[in-house]
Amino acid sequence: MPFAVAVLDKVGYAGVDETRATRLFAAALSRRGVDLERVGEVSVALVDAETIRDLNARFRSKDEPTDVLSFEVDGLCGEIVGEVVVCPACVSPEMGVEELVVHGALHLSGMDHGEDFEASEMARVQEAVMEELRGEEG
C-alpha cells in the first residue's frame, strides 16, 4: 500500500485499525481514479458525541452531534490530505463505522451529496466501494 491512514481512537472503539482504515481509503480513492502513489497523509479520529458536536457547531454551525465530518487540509496530493472524524456512538444501523470512513474519504476526494444523499452519485460510489470490500472478505 503506497500510503497509510493513521487512526486515533479516543473512545476505545477498536473496530477500525490502521490497516483496515488504509484499505477503506484506498478502495474509495481508487474508485475515484486517484493515483494512490501521490496521496499524502490521512487520519481517522474516532471520537465521542460531545467532541463531534463541538466540531459540528464550530465548523458547520450545527449545534448537534453528527456521525462523520471530513476536514481537508492540503488536498489529495498535498502533504496532509486531511482527517475524517467519526463518532461511533452516532452511527445509524444502516451505515457502520467502516462505511462512514469511506464516506469521509469520498468527501476528501471532492465528492459531495447535497441534501439528498440517497439520490446522489456519491451514494452510488459509496455503495460500490462497500460491495467491493464485502466481496474481498467473502
Secondary structure, DSSP 4 states (H G I P E B T S, - for coil): --S-EEEEESS---SS-HHHHHHHHHHHHHHTT--GGG--EEEEEE--HHHHHHHHHHHHS--S--SEEEEESS-TTSSEEEEEEE-GGG--TTS-HHHHHHHHHHHHTT---TT-GGGSHHHHHHHHHHHHHHHHH-
